[in-house]
Amino acid sequence: MVDVSSKEVTAREATAQTVIHLPEVIAALFKNGDIMTKKGPVLSTAIIAGTMAVKRTFELIPFCHPIPIDSIKFESRVEDEASGTQLIVSCTVKNVAKTGIEMEALTGVSIAALTVYDMCKALTHDIVIAETRLIAKSGGKHDV
């Protein structure tokens, strides 16, 4: 792990986003919000899974520091595009620490996306988890 002992403690925030392309059979169900499958409510479960992943990032990614988590917020929206319907999930994580929080935000949206896939795969396997990326980061040396 990188030595962060000499770094300043600062307020940090990171937002990551993932785009999930939904086939029409699932997209139609999401038009009115969360959907219920045999496994339960899809978005609610994805948010719980993403939250758990944020808090365990240091256990999943070998060189991440165990850091305090002060806030986790998930948002989701369905958008119709020319290429089809997308479910966009974002995760914003905040803390006050010596090292960044972006890996936690990226881990949160990644696991949330995988949870959506897992809960909807009985309906179709044509779900595509497309783009997962850091949207914003503040605190520390470099803001994005």
N, CA, C and O atoms as a GROMACS GRO file, in nm:
protein
  576
    1MET      N    1   0.085  -0.119   0.000
    1MET     CA    2   0.000   0.000   0.000
    1MET      C    3   0.089   0.124   0.000
    1MET      O    4   0.201   0.123   0.050
    2VAL      N    5   0.035   0.230  -0.056
    2VAL     CA    6   0.107   0.357  -0.060
    2VAL      C    7   0.108   0.417   0.080
    2VAL      O    8   0.007   0.411   0.151
    3ASP      N    9   0.221   0.474   0.120
    3ASP     CA   10   0.232   0.539   0.251
    3ASP      C   11   0.161   0.674   0.247
    3ASP      O   12   0.203   0.764   0.175
    4VAL      N   13   0.053   0.686   0.325
    4VAL     CA   14  -0.023   0.811   0.330
    4VAL      C   15  -0.005   0.883   0.463
    4VAL      O   16  -0.077   0.978   0.492
    5SER      N   17   0.090   0.838   0.545
    5SER     CA   18   0.106   0.893   0.680
    5SER      C   19   0.138   1.041   0.681
    5SER      O   20   0.102   1.110   0.777
    6SER      N   21   0.203   1.093   0.579
    6SER     CA   22   0.238   1.236   0.577
    6SER      C   23   0.133   1.322   0.507
    6SER      O   24   0.146   1.444   0.503
    7LYS      N   25   0.030   1.260   0.453
    7LYS     CA   26  -0.073   1.338   0.383
    7LYS      C   27  -0.166   1.407   0.481
    7LYS      O   28  -0.184   1.362   0.594
    8GLU      N   29  -0.224   1.517   0.436
    8GLU     CA   30  -0.321   1.592   0.516
    8GLU      C   31  -0.457   1.523   0.515
    8GLU      O   32  -0.496   1.464   0.414
    9VAL      N   33  -0.527   1.531   0.624
    9VAL     CA   34  -0.665   1.485   0.629
    9VAL      C   35  -0.750   1.593   0.564
    9VAL      O   36  -0.746   1.709   0.605
   10THR      N   37  -0.828   1.555   0.461
   10THR     CA   38  -0.916   1.651   0.393
   10THR      C   39  -1.051   1.588   0.367
   10THR      O   40  -1.066   1.465   0.365
   11ALA      N   41  -1.150   1.672   0.346
   11ALA     CA   42  -1.282   1.624   0.305
   11ALA      C   43  -1.271   1.578   0.161
   11ALA      O   44  -1.216   1.648   0.076
   12ARG      N   45  -1.322   1.462   0.134
   12ARG     CA   46  -1.312   1.403   0.000
   12ARG      C   47  -1.449   1.355  -0.044
   12ARG      O   48  -1.531   1.313   0.037
   13GLU      N   49  -1.471   1.361  -0.175
   13GLU     CA   50  -1.597   1.316  -0.233
   13GLU      C   51  -1.569   1.263  -0.372
   13GLU      O   52  -1.489   1.320  -0.447
   14ALA      N   53  -1.636   1.153  -0.407
   14ALA     CA   54  -1.622   1.097  -0.541
   14ALA      C   55  -1.758   1.046  -0.588
   14ALA      O   56  -1.836   0.990  -0.510
   15THR      N   57  -1.784   1.065  -0.716
   15THR     CA   58  -1.905   1.013  -0.778
   15THR      C   59  -1.867   0.927  -0.897
   15THR      O   60  -1.790   0.969  -0.984
   16ALA      N   61  -1.921   0.806  -0.900
   16ALA     CA   62  -1.901   0.715  -1.013
   16ALA      C   63  -2.037   0.681  -1.071
   16ALA      O   64  -2.140   0.692  -1.005
   17GLN      N   65  -2.035   0.640  -1.197
   17GLN     CA   66  -2.159   0.610  -1.268
   17GLN      C   67  -2.140   0.487  -1.354
   17GLN      O   68  -2.032   0.462  -1.408
   18THR      N   69  -2.246   0.410  -1.368
   18THR     CA   70  -2.246   0.297  -1.460
   18THR      C   71  -2.371   0.305  -1.547
   18THR      O   72  -2.476   0.352  -1.503
   19VAL      N   73  -2.358   0.260  -1.670
   19VAL     CA   74  -2.469   0.259  -1.765
   19VAL      C   75  -2.502   0.113  -1.797
   19VAL      O   76  -2.415   0.035  -1.836
   20ILE      N   77  -2.629   0.079  -1.779
   20ILE     CA   78  -2.674  -0.057  -1.806
   20ILE      C   79  -2.776  -0.049  -1.920
   20ILE      O   80  -2.880   0.015  -1.906
   21HIS      N   81  -2.745  -0.113  -2.032
   21HIS     CA   82  -2.838  -0.115  -2.146
   21HIS      C   83  -2.941  -0.225  -2.122
   21HIS      O   84  -2.907  -0.342  -2.100
   22LEU      N   85  -3.067  -0.184  -2.126
   22LEU     CA   86  -3.176  -0.276  -2.096
   22LEU      C   87  -3.250  -0.317  -2.223
   22LEU      O   88  -3.286  -0.230  -2.303
   23PRO      N   89  -3.272  -0.445  -2.244
   23PRO     CA   90  -3.357  -0.487  -2.354
   23PRO      C   91  -3.501  -0.444  -2.325
   23PRO      O   92  -3.537  -0.421  -2.210
   24GLU      N   93  -3.581  -0.435  -2.428
   24GLU     CA   94  -3.717  -0.381  -2.415
   24GLU      C   95  -3.802  -0.455  -2.313
   24GLU      O   96  -3.883  -0.392  -2.244
   25VAL      N   97  -3.786  -0.585  -2.302
   25VAL     CA   98  -3.867  -0.662  -2.207
   25VAL      C   99  -3.846  -0.613  -2.063
   25VAL      O  100  -3.940  -0.614  -1.983
   26ILE      N  101  -3.725  -0.571  -2.030
   26ILE     CA  102  -3.697  -0.519  -1.895
   26ILE      C  103  -3.721  -0.369  -1.889
   26ILE      O  104  -3.772  -0.318  -1.789
   27ALA      N  105  -3.684  -0.297  -1.994
   27ALA     CA  106  -3.701  -0.151  -1.996
   27ALA      C  107  -3.845  -0.111  -1.970
   27ALA      O  108  -3.870  -0.016  -1.896
   28ALA      N  109  -3.938  -0.182  -2.028
   28ALA     CA  110  -4.080  -0.150  -2.009
   28ALA      C  111  -4.120  -0.162  -1.862
   28ALA      O  112  -4.204  -0.087  -1.814
   29LEU      N  113  -4.060  -0.256  -1.792
   29LEU     CA  114  -4.092  -0.276  -1.650
   29LEU      C  115  -4.037  -0.163  -1.563
   29LEU      O  116  -4.098  -0.128  -1.462
   30PHE      N  117  -3.921  -0.107  -1.600
   30PHE     CA  118  -3.857  -0.002  -1.522
   30PHE      C  119  -3.920   0.136  -1.542
   30PHE      O  120  -3.886   0.229  -1.469
   31LYS      N  121  -4.009   0.151  -1.637
   31LYS     CA  122  -4.066   0.283  -1.667
   31LYS      C  123  -4.134   0.347  -1.546
   31LYS      O  124  -4.136   0.470  -1.534
   32ASN      N  125  -4.189   0.266  -1.457
   32ASN     CA  126  -4.260   0.320  -1.341
   32ASN      C  127  -4.180   0.310  -1.212
   32ASN      O  128  -4.237   0.318  -1.104
   33GLY      N  129  -4.049   0.293  -1.222
   33GLY     CA  130  -3.966   0.284  -1.103
   33GLY      C  131  -3.911   0.145  -1.083
   33GLY      O  132  -3.889   0.072  -1.180
   34ASP      N  133  -3.888   0.109  -0.958
   34ASP     CA  134  -3.831  -0.021  -0.925
   34ASP      C  135  -3.923  -0.133  -0.971
   34ASP      O  136  -4.045  -0.117  -0.976
   35ILE      N  137  -3.862  -0.247  -1.003
   35ILE     CA  138  -3.943  -0.362  -1.044
   35ILE      C  139  -3.922  -0.477  -0.945
   35ILE      O  140  -3.818  -0.487  -0.879
   36MET      N  141  -4.020  -0.561  -0.936
   36MET     CA  142  -4.015  -0.677  -0.847
   36MET      C  143  -3.992  -0.802  -0.931
   36MET      O  144  -4.067  -0.829  -1.025
   37THR      N  145  -3.890  -0.878  -0.897
   37THR     CA  146  -3.867  -1.008  -0.960
   37THR      C  147  -3.887  -1.115  -0.852
   37THR      O  148  -3.919  -1.084  -0.737
   38LYS      N  149  -3.866  -1.239  -0.889
   38LYS     CA  150  -3.879  -1.347  -0.792
   38LYS      C  151  -3.778  -1.331  -0.678
   38LYS      O  152  -3.799  -1.380  -0.567
   39LYS      N  153  -3.667  -1.264  -0.707
   39LYS     CA  154  -3.564  -1.242  -0.605
   39LYS      C  155  -3.594  -1.121  -0.517
   39LYS      O  156  -3.532  -1.105  -0.412
   40GLY      N  157  -3.688  -1.035  -0.560
   40GLY     CA  158  -3.721  -0.916  -0.481
   40GLY      C  159  -3.710  -0.789  -0.563
   40GLY      O  160  -3.701  -0.795  -0.685
   41PRO      N  161  -3.713  -0.672  -0.496
   41PRO     CA  162  -3.706  -0.544  -0.566
   41PRO      C  163  -3.565  -0.519  -0.620
   41PRO      O  164  -3.468  -0.521  -0.545
   42VAL      N  165  -3.556  -0.495  -0.750
   42VAL     CA  166  -3.426  -0.489  -0.818
   42VAL      C  167  -3.342  -0.370  -0.772
   42VAL      O  168  -3.230  -0.389  -0.724
   43LEU      N  169  -3.392  -0.249  -0.787
   43LEU     CA  170  -3.312  -0.131  -0.755
   43LEU      C  171  -3.281  -0.122  -0.605
   43LEU      O  172  -3.170  -0.087  -0.567
   44SER      N  173  -3.377  -0.153  -0.524
   44SER     CA  174  -3.354  -0.148  -0.378
   44SER      C  175  -3.244  -0.246  -0.339
   44SER      O  176  -3.157  -0.213  -0.259
   45THR      N  177  -3.247  -0.364  -0.395
   45THR     CA  178  -3.145  -0.464  -0.365
   45THR      C  179  -3.009  -0.422  -0.420
   45THR      O  180  -2.907  -0.442  -0.355
   46ALA      N  181  -3.008  -0.362  -0.539
   46ALA     CA  182  -2.882  -0.315  -0.598
   46ALA      C  183  -2.818  -0.207  -0.512
   46ALA      O  184  -2.696  -0.203  -0.498
   47ILE      N  185  -2.899  -0.120  -0.455
   47ILE     CA  186  -2.846  -0.013  -0.369
   47ILE      C  187  -2.789  -0.073  -0.241
   47ILE      O  188  -2.684  -0.029  -0.194
   48ILE      N  189  -2.856  -0.171  -0.185
   48ILE     CA  190  -2.803  -0.237  -0.064
   48ILE      C  191  -2.671  -0.306  -0.097
   48ILE      O  192  -2.574  -0.293  -0.021
   49ALA      N  193  -2.666  -0.379  -0.208
   49ALA     CA  194  -2.543  -0.449  -0.247
   49ALA      C  195  -2.431  -0.349  -0.274
   49ALA      O  196  -2.317  -0.371  -0.232
   50GLY      N  197  -2.462  -0.240  -0.343
   50GLY     CA  198  -2.362  -0.136  -0.371
   50GLY      C  199  -2.310  -0.073  -0.244
   50GLY      O  200  -2.190  -0.047  -0.232
   51THR      N  201  -2.397  -0.048  -0.149
   51THR     CA  202  -2.357   0.010  -0.020
   51THR      C  203  -2.264  -0.086   0.055
   51THR      O  204  -2.162  -0.044   0.110
   52MET      N  205  -2.299  -0.212   0.056
   52MET     CA  206  -2.213  -0.311   0.121
   52MET      C  207  -2.076  -0.316   0.053
   52MET      O  208  -1.973  -0.330   0.120
   53ALA      N  209  -2.074  -0.306  -0.079
   53ALA     CA  210  -1.948  -0.311  -0.153
   53ALA      C  211  -1.860  -0.190  -0.123
   53ALA      O  212  -1.739  -0.203  -0.107
   54VAL      N  213  -1.922  -0.072  -0.115
   54VAL     CA  214  -1.845   0.050  -0.082
   54VAL      C  215  -1.770   0.027   0.050
   54VAL      O  216  -1.651   0.056   0.060
   55LYS      N  217  -1.841  -0.024   0.148
   55LYS     CA  218  -1.782  -0.040   0.281
   55LYS      C  219  -1.677  -0.150   0.287
   55LYS      O  220  -1.600  -0.157   0.383
   56ARG      N  221  -1.673  -0.237   0.185
   56ARG     CA  222  -1.577  -0.348   0.186
   56ARG      C  223  -1.473  -0.337   0.073
   56ARG      O  224  -1.404  -0.434   0.044
   57THR      N  225  -1.464  -0.222   0.011
   57THR     CA  226  -1.371  -0.204  -0.102
   57THR      C  227  -1.230  -0.248  -0.065
   57THR      O  228  -1.164  -0.316  -0.144
   58PHE      N  229  -1.183  -0.210   0.053
   58PHE     CA  230  -1.046  -0.244   0.093
   58PHE      C  231  -1.025  -0.395   0.103
   58PHE      O  232  -0.911  -0.442   0.096
   59GLU      N  233  -1.132  -0.472   0.119
   59GLU     CA  234  -1.121  -0.618   0.124
   59GLU      C  235  -1.122  -0.680  -0.016
   59GLU      O  236  -1.077  -0.793  -0.034
   60LEU      N  237  -1.172  -0.606  -0.113
   60LEU     CA  238  -1.185  -0.656  -0.249
   60LEU      C  239  -1.068  -0.617  -0.339
   60LEU      O  240  -1.027  -0.694  -0.426
   61ILE      N  241  -1.014  -0.498  -0.318
   61ILE     CA  242  -0.904  -0.447  -0.401
   61ILE      C  243  -0.779  -0.442  -0.313
   61ILE      O  244  -0.775  -0.365  -0.217
   62PRO      N  245  -0.679  -0.521  -0.344
   62PRO     CA  246  -0.568  -0.547  -0.253
   62PRO      C  247  -0.497  -0.426  -0.193
   62PRO      O  248  -0.462  -0.429  -0.075
   63PHE      N  249  -0.474  -0.320  -0.268
   63PHE     CA  250  -0.392  -0.211  -0.216
   63PHE      C  251  -0.473  -0.088  -0.175
   63PHE      O  252  -0.416   0.019  -0.156
   64CYS      N  253  -0.602  -0.104  -0.160
   64CYS     CA  254  -0.686   0.004  -0.109
   64CYS      C  255  -0.676   0.008   0.043
   64CYS      O  256  -0.672  -0.095   0.110
   65HIS      N  257  -0.671   0.129   0.097
   65HIS     CA  258  -0.668   0.146   0.242
   65HIS      C  259  -0.808   0.128   0.301
   65HIS      O  260  -0.907   0.164   0.237
   66PRO      N  261  -0.816   0.073   0.421
   66PRO     CA  262  -0.945   0.077   0.491
   66PRO      C  263  -0.966   0.220   0.541
   66PRO      O  264  -0.890   0.269   0.624
   67ILE      N  265  -1.069   0.284   0.490
   67ILE     CA  266  -1.090   0.426   0.524
   67ILE      C  267  -1.231   0.447   0.577
   67ILE      O  268  -1.321   0.368   0.548
   68PRO      N  269  -1.249   0.553   0.654
   68PRO     CA  270  -1.384   0.580   0.704
   68PRO      C  271  -1.477   0.622   0.590
   68PRO      O  272  -1.434   0.688   0.495
   69ILE      N  273  -1.602   0.584   0.601
   69ILE     CA  274  -1.705   0.623   0.504
   69ILE      C  275  -1.805   0.708   0.580
   69ILE      O  276  -1.867   0.661   0.675
   70ASP      N  277  -1.821   0.833   0.539
   70ASP     CA  278  -1.913   0.923   0.608
   70ASP      C  279  -2.050   0.930   0.543
   70ASP      O  280  -2.149   0.958   0.610
   71SER      N  281  -2.056   0.904   0.411
   71SER     CA  282  -2.184   0.914   0.340
   71SER      C  283  -2.177   0.833   0.212
   71SER      O  284  -2.076   0.834   0.142
   72ILE      N  285  -2.287   0.764   0.182
   72ILE     CA  286  -2.302   0.692   0.055
   72ILE      C  287  -2.440   0.727   0.002
   72ILE      O  288  -2.540   0.712   0.073
   73LYS      N  289  -2.446   0.772  -0.122
   73LYS     CA  290  -2.575   0.805  -0.182
   73LYS      C  291  -2.580   0.747  -0.323
   73LYS      O  292  -2.492   0.771  -0.405
   74PHE      N  293  -2.686   0.670  -0.349
   74PHE     CA  294  -2.709   0.614  -0.482
   74PHE      C  295  -2.825   0.687  -0.548
   74PHE      O  296  -2.921   0.726  -0.482
   75GLU      N  297  -2.816   0.704  -0.678
   75GLU     CA  298  -2.926   0.756  -0.759
   75GLU      C  299  -2.937   0.671  -0.883
   75GLU      O  300  -2.838   0.619  -0.933
   76SER      N  301  -3.060   0.657  -0.934
   76SER     CA  302  -3.079   0.582  -1.058
   76SER      C  303  -3.186   0.651  -1.141
   76SER      O  304  -3.277   0.715  -1.089
   77ARG      N  305  -3.171   0.636  -1.271
   77ARG     CA  306  -3.271   0.691  -1.364
   77ARG      C  307  -3.270   0.608  -1.491
   77ARG      O  308  -3.168   0.549  -1.530
   78VAL      N  309  -3.385   0.604  -1.554
   78VAL     CA  310  -3.399   0.535  -1.682
   78VAL      C  311  -3.405   0.641  -1.791
   78VAL      O  312  -3.481   0.737  -1.780
   79GLU      N  313  -3.326   0.623  -1.896
   79GLU     CA  314  -3.324   0.716  -2.009
   79GLU      C  315  -3.346   0.640  -2.138
   79GLU      O  316  -3.289   0.533  -2.160
   80ASP      N  317  -3.429   0.697  -2.223
   80ASP     CA  318  -3.447   0.641  -2.357
   80ASP      C  319  -3.351   0.711  -2.451
   80ASP      O  320  -3.350   0.834  -2.461
   81GLU      N  321  -3.271   0.633  -2.519
   81GLU     CA  322  -3.173   0.683  -2.616
   81GLU      C  323  -3.207   0.624  -2.752
   81GLU      O  324  -3.288   0.531  -2.762
   82ALA      N  325  -3.146   0.677  -2.855
   82ALA     CA  326  -3.166   0.623  -2.990
   82ALA      C  327  -3.125   0.476  -2.997
   82ALA      O  328  -3.182   0.397  -3.072
   83SER      N  329  -3.024   0.441  -2.917
   83SER     CA  330  -2.974   0.303  -2.918
   83SER      C  331  -3.054   0.211  -2.826
   83SER      O  332  -3.027   0.090  -2.822
   84GLY      N  333  -3.151   0.265  -2.752
   84GLY     CA  334  -3.232   0.182  -2.662
   84GLY      C  335  -3.244   0.247  -2.526
   84GLY      O  336  -3.211   0.364  -2.507
   85THR      N  337  -3.292   0.170  -2.432
   85THR     CA  338  -3.316   0.221  -2.297
   85THR      C  339  -3.197   0.188  -2.209
   85THR      O  340  -3.141   0.078  -2.213
   86GLN      N  341  -3.158   0.288  -2.127
   86GLN     CA  342  -3.046   0.272  -2.036
   86GLN      C  343  -3.091   0.296  -1.893
   86GLN      O  344  -3.171   0.386  -1.866
   87LEU      N  345  -3.040   0.217  -1.802
   87LEU     CA  346  -3.053   0.243  -1.660
   87LEU      C  347  -2.919   0.300  -1.617
   87LEU      O  348  -2.815   0.235  -1.632
   88ILE      N  349  -2.920   0.421  -1.564
   88ILE     CA  350  -2.797   0.487  -1.520
   88ILE      C  351  -2.798   0.490  -1.368
   88ILE      O  352  -2.891   0.542  -1.306
   89VAL      N  353  -2.694   0.433  -1.308
   89VAL     CA  354  -2.682   0.428  -1.164
   89VAL      C  355  -2.557   0.506  -1.125
   89VAL      O  356  -2.450   0.486  -1.182
   90SER      N  357  -2.571   0.596  -1.027
   90SER     CA  358  -2.455   0.669  -0.978
   90SER      C  359  -2.442   0.650  -0.827
   90SER      O  360  -2.539   0.624  -0.757
   91CYS      N  361  -2.320   0.664  -0.781
   91CYS     CA  362  -2.288   0.648  -0.639
   91CYS      C  363  -2.194   0.760  -0.598
   91CYS      O  364  -2.088   0.778  -0.659
   92THR      N  365  -2.232   0.836  -0.496
   92THR     CA  366  -2.147   0.940  -0.441
   92THR      C  367  -2.108   0.900  -0.299
   92THR      O  368  -2.193   0.868  -0.216
   93VAL      N  369  -1.978   0.903  -0.274
   93VAL     CA  370  -1.925   0.864  -0.144
   93VAL      C  371  -1.845   0.982  -0.088
   93VAL      O  372  -1.770   1.047  -0.161
   94LYS      N  373  -1.861   1.007   0.042
   94LYS     CA  374  -1.788   1.116   0.108
   94LYS      C  375  -1.717   1.062   0.231
   94LYS      O  376  -1.762   0.968   0.297
   95ASN      N  377  -1.603   1.127   0.261
   95ASN     CA  378  -1.533   1.099   0.385
   95ASN      C  379  -1.437   1.213   0.416
   95ASN      O  380  -1.421   1.306   0.337
   96VAL      N  381  -1.375   1.205   0.533
   96VAL     CA  382  -1.267   1.294   0.572
   96VAL      C  383  -1.151   1.203   0.609
   96VAL      O  384  -1.156   1.132   0.709
   97ALA      N  385  -1.047   1.205   0.525
   97ALA     CA  386  -0.938   1.108   0.542
   97ALA      C  387  -0.812   1.157   0.472
   97ALA      O  388  -0.808   1.267   0.417
   98LYS      N  389  -0.709   1.072   0.475
   98LYS     CA  390  -0.581   1.103   0.412
   98LYS      C  391  -0.570   1.051   0.269
   98LYS      O  392  -0.474   1.083   0.199
   99THR      N  393  -0.666   0.972   0.226
   99THR     CA  394  -0.658   0.915   0.091
   99THR      C  395  -0.796   0.916   0.027
   99THR      O  396  -0.898   0.924   0.095
  100GLY      N  397  -0.797   0.907  -0.105
  100GLY     CA  398  -0.918   0.926  -0.184
  100GLY      C  399  -1.024   0.820  -0.166
  100GLY      O  400  -1.001   0.715  -0.106
  101ILE      N  401  -1.141   0.850  -0.220
  101ILE     CA  402  -1.261   0.768  -0.203
  101ILE      C  403  -1.317   0.720  -0.336
  101ILE      O  404  -1.424   0.659  -0.340
  102GLU      N  405  -1.244   0.745  -0.446
  102GLU     CA  406  -1.299   0.711  -0.578
  102GLU      C  407  -1.312   0.561  -0.601
  102GLU      O  408  -1.404   0.518  -0.670
  103MET      N  409  -1.222   0.481  -0.545
  103MET     CA  410  -1.233   0.336  -0.564
  103MET      C  411  -1.359   0.283  -0.496
  103MET      O  412  -1.420   0.188  -0.545
  104GLU      N  413  -1.398   0.343  -0.387
  104GLU     CA  414  -1.520   0.302  -0.317
  104GLU      C  415  -1.643   0.334  -0.402
  104GLU      O  416  -1.735   0.252  -0.412
  105ALA      N  417  -1.646   0.452  -0.463
  105ALA     CA  418  -1.759   0.490  -0.550
  105ALA      C  419  -1.766   0.397  -0.672
  105ALA      O  420  -1.874   0.353  -0.710
  106LEU      N  421  -1.652   0.369  -0.733
  106LEU     CA  422  -1.649   0.280  -0.850
  106LEU      C  423  -1.690   0.138  -0.813
  106LEU      O  424  -1.761   0.072  -0.889
  107THR      N  425  -1.647   0.090  -0.698
  107THR     CA  426  -1.685  -0.044  -0.653
  107THR      C  427  -1.835  -0.050  -0.627
  107THR      O  428  -1.901  -0.148  -0.661
  108GLY      N  429  -1.889   0.055  -0.566
  108GLY     CA  430  -2.032   0.059  -0.536
  108GLY      C  431  -2.119   0.048  -0.660
  108GLY      O  432  -2.213  -0.031  -0.662
  109VAL      N  433  -2.088   0.128  -0.764
  109VAL     CA  434  -2.172   0.120  -0.885
  109VAL      C  435  -2.150  -0.009  -0.962
  109VAL      O  436  -2.241  -0.060  -1.026
  110SER      N  437  -2.030  -0.063  -0.955
  110SER     CA  438  -2.002  -0.190  -1.024
  110SER      C  439  -2.084  -0.303  -0.964
  110SER      O  440  -2.145  -0.382  -1.037
  111ILE      N  441  -2.087  -0.312  -0.833
  111ILE     CA  442  -2.163  -0.418  -0.768
  111ILE      C  443  -2.312  -0.394  -0.783
  111ILE      O  444  -2.389  -0.489  -0.797
  112ALA      N  445  -2.355  -0.268  -0.780
  112ALA     CA  446  -2.497  -0.239  -0.804
  112ALA      C  447  -2.538  -0.287  -0.943
  112ALA      O  448  -2.645  -0.346  -0.960
  113ALA      N  449  -2.454  -0.262  -1.044
  113ALA     CA  450  -2.484  -0.306  -1.180
  113ALA      C  451  -2.490  -0.458  -1.190
  113ALA      O  452  -2.579  -0.513  -1.254
  114LEU      N  453  -2.396  -0.526  -1.128
  114LEU     CA  454  -2.396  -0.672  -1.130
  114LEU      C  455  -2.520  -0.728  -1.059
  114LEU      O  456  -2.572  -0.832  -1.098
  115THR      N  457  -2.565  -0.658  -0.957
  115THR     CA  458  -2.686  -0.701  -0.886
  115THR      C  459  -2.809  -0.686  -0.974
  115THR      O  460  -2.895  -0.774  -0.974
  116VAL      N  461  -2.818  -0.576  -1.049
  116VAL     CA  462  -2.929  -0.559  -1.144
  116VAL      C  463  -2.928  -0.674  -1.243
  116VAL      O  464  -3.032  -0.734  -1.270
  117TYR      N  465  -2.811  -0.706  -1.297
  117TYR     CA  466  -2.800  -0.817  -1.392
  117TYR      C  467  -2.848  -0.947  -1.328
  117TYR      O  468  -2.929  -1.020  -1.386
  118ASP      N  469  -2.797  -0.976  -1.210
  118ASP     CA  470  -2.832  -1.101  -1.141
  118ASP      C  471  -2.982  -1.112  -1.117
  118ASP      O  472  -3.040  -1.219  -1.134
  119MET      N  473  -3.044  -1.003  -1.079
  119MET     CA  474  -3.186  -1.007  -1.044
  119MET      C  475  -3.277  -1.010  -1.166
  119MET      O  476  -3.393  -1.050  -1.157
  120CYS      N  477  -3.225  -0.968  -1.281
  120CYS     CA  478  -3.307  -0.963  -1.404
  120CYS      C  479  -3.272  -1.073  -1.504
  120CYS      O  480  -3.341  -1.087  -1.606
  121LYS      N  481  -3.168  -1.150  -1.480
  121LYS     CA  482  -3.123  -1.248  -1.579
  121LYS      C  483  -3.226  -1.358  -1.607
  121LYS      O  484  -3.220  -1.421  -1.713
  122ALA      N  485  -3.319  -1.380  -1.515
  122ALA     CA  486  -3.423  -1.480  -1.542
  122ALA      C  487  -3.517  -1.431  -1.652
  122ALA      O  488  -3.581  -1.511  -1.719
  123LEU      N  489  -3.526  -1.298  -1.670
  123LEU     CA  490  -3.610  -1.241  -1.775
  123LEU      C  491  -3.540  -1.241  -1.911
  123LEU      O  492  -3.603  -1.267  -2.014
  124THR      N  493  -3.411  -1.213  -1.910
  124THR     CA  494  -3.330  -1.213  -2.032
  124THR      C  495  -3.182  -1.197  -1.995
  124THR      O  496  -3.149  -1.136  -1.894
  125HIS      N  497  -3.096  -1.253  -2.078
  125HIS     CA  498  -2.952  -1.235  -2.060
  125HIS      C  499  -2.898  -1.125  -2.151
  125HIS      O  500  -2.777  -1.107  -2.160
  126ASP      N  501  -2.985  -1.052  -2.216
  126ASP     CA  502  -2.944  -0.947  -2.310
  126ASP      C  503  -2.916  -0.814  -2.243
  126ASP      O  504  -2.919  -0.710  -2.310
  127ILE      N  505  -2.891  -0.814  -2.115
  127ILE     CA  506  -2.856  -0.693  -2.041
  127ILE      C  507  -2.706  -0.668  -2.064
  127ILE      O  508  -2.626  -0.762  -2.059
  128VAL      N  509  -2.669  -0.542  -2.089
  128VAL     CA  510  -2.529  -0.508  -2.112
  128VAL      C  511  -2.486  -0.401  -2.013
  128VAL      O  512  -2.541  -0.290  -2.011
  129ILE      N  513  -2.389  -0.435  -1.931
  129ILE     CA  514  -2.327  -0.335  -1.843
  129ILE      C  515  -2.218  -0.271  -1.927
  129ILE      O  516  -2.118  -0.333  -1.959
  130ALA      N  517  -2.241  -0.143  -1.961
  130ALA     CA  518  -2.155  -0.080  -2.061
  130ALA      C  519  -2.042   0.001  -2.001
  130ALA      O  520  -1.927  -0.043  -2.002
  131GLU      N  521  -2.071   0.115  -1.950
  131GLU     CA  522  -1.967   0.210  -1.912
  131GLU      C  523  -1.973   0.237  -1.762
  131GLU      O  524  -2.075   0.281  -1.709
  132THR      N  525  -1.864   0.209  -1.695
  132THR     CA  526  -1.850   0.244  -1.554
  132THR      C  527  -1.732   0.338  -1.545
  132THR      O  528  -1.621   0.305  -1.588
  133ARG      N  529  -1.756   0.456  -1.486
  133ARG     CA  530  -1.646   0.554  -1.482
  133ARG      C  531  -1.662   0.651  -1.367
  133ARG      O  532  -1.770   0.666  -1.309
  134LEU      N  533  -1.553   0.717  -1.335
  134LEU     CA  534  -1.552   0.823  -1.235
  134LEU      C  535  -1.607   0.949  -1.300
  134LEU      O  536  -1.561   0.990  -1.406
  135ILE      N  537  -1.706   1.010  -1.237
  135ILE     CA  538  -1.768   1.132  -1.288
  135ILE      C  539  -1.706   1.256  -1.225
  135ILE      O  540  -1.681   1.355  -1.294
  136ALA      N  541  -1.681   1.250  -1.094
  136ALA     CA  542  -1.627   1.365  -1.022
  136ALA      C  543  -1.549   1.319  -0.900
  136ALA      O  544  -1.579   1.214  -0.842
  137LYS      N  545  -1.450   1.398  -0.862
  137LYS     CA  546  -1.370   1.369  -0.744
  137LYS      C  547  -1.321   1.502  -0.690
  137LYS      O  548  -1.274   1.587  -0.766
  138SER      N  549  -1.332   1.521  -0.558
  138SER     CA  550  -1.278   1.642  -0.497
  138SER      C  551  -1.210   1.606  -0.365
  138SER      O  552  -1.240   1.504  -0.304
  139GLY      N  553  -1.119   1.692  -0.325
  139GLY     CA  554  -1.039   1.668  -0.207
  139GLY      C  555  -0.907   1.606  -0.248
  139GLY      O  556  -0.898   1.545  -0.355
  140GLY      N  557  -0.807   1.619  -0.167
  140GLY     CA  558  -0.676   1.565  -0.204
  140GLY      C  559  -0.608   1.652  -0.307
  140GLY      O  560  -0.640   1.771  -0.319
  141LYS      N  561  -0.515   1.596  -0.381
  141LYS     CA  562  -0.434   1.671  -0.477
  141LYS      C  563  -0.507   1.709  -0.605
  141LYS      O  564  -0.493   1.821  -0.653
  142HIS      N  565  -0.585   1.617  -0.659
  142HIS     CA  566  -0.641   1.636  -0.792
  142HIS      C  567  -0.793   1.626  -0.790
  142HIS      O  568  -0.849   1.526  -0.745
  143ASP      N  569  -0.858   1.730  -0.837
  143ASP     CA  570  -1.004   1.726  -0.855
  143ASP      C  571  -1.035   1.684  -0.998
  143ASP      O  572  -0.960   1.716  -1.091
  144VAL      N  573  -1.145   1.614  -1.016
  144VAL     CA  574  -1.188   1.574  -1.151
  144VAL      C  575  -1.323   1.636  -1.176
  144VAL      O  576  -1.381   1.617  -1.282
   0.00000   0.00000   0.00000
